[in-house]
Amino acid sequence: MACYSILWKPKAEKELRALPKTTIQAIVTTVEDLAINPYPADTKTAKSYFRVRTGNYRIIYEVHNQELIIDIIEVGHRKDIYR
């Protein structure tokens, strides 16, 4: 199985940096796991994007299977992410 490359959109990087350190570590671990398996069991689809949860936080991402790339689009608390 091929590993995907992870690309962070500037907005997602900014959102990630604003979070507590322990939350950042958990999210980065989840994103690294996506590089191996971009469709984990708890993945949900939202329009053309995918969503995976890490505690009370959500990671919105897009998978480009042809190029083996995952774009991290947005990261945030579940109460804010869907607005």
N, C-alpha and C positions, 0 to 999 in steps of 0.2 A: 504494500500500500504506500502510495506517495505522500510525502509531507507537503502541506500547503504553506505558502508564505503568508505572513500576517502584515497587512498594511493598515496603519491607523490614520483615519481622517483627522485633520487638525482640530475639529470640534470635539471629537472623541478624546484626543490627547489632553485637551484643555479640561474637559469634564473629569477625566481620570485624575489629573494632578490636583484637583480641588477636593478629592475624597480623603478620608482618614487613611493612614499608612496601612493598617491591617486590612482594610477593604481593598486598597490598591493591590496588595499582595494576592488576595483571594481572586480578584478579577484577572490579574495577569496570569495566574495559574490556570484559570478557566480558559483564557484566550490561548495559552500555549497548548492546552489539551485540544482545542479546536483545530490546531494545525495538523494533528494526527487524525482526528475524527470530527469533521465539520458538522455532523448531524448527530449529536448525542441524543440519548433517549428522551430527555426533557426539553428538546428543541420545539419551539412553536413557530409557525409561519405568520407573518403579518405583511400583507400585500406581497411584494417581491423580496422582502427581507426575512431574516430569521431572527429569533430571539431565544436567548438562553439566560437562565437566572443563576445568580450567585448570591445566596441569602436574600436580602431585600433589594438587591440591585439587579438591573437588567443590562444585557449587552445586546445591542442591535447590530446585525452584521449581514453582509452579502457574500455569497459564495460564487466564485468564477471557476467552474470546474475545468474549462479548457486551458486556462493559464495556471491553475493550481494556486489561486490567490483568494484570501479572505480579507475583505474590507471591513474594518471595525468602524461603524458609522456613528454610533451613539452609545454612551454609558451613563447610567443614572439610577437614582432611587426609583422604585416601582411606582410611587405616587406622582412622580414628575415626568417619567420617561414617555408617557403616551400623550402628552399635551402637544 
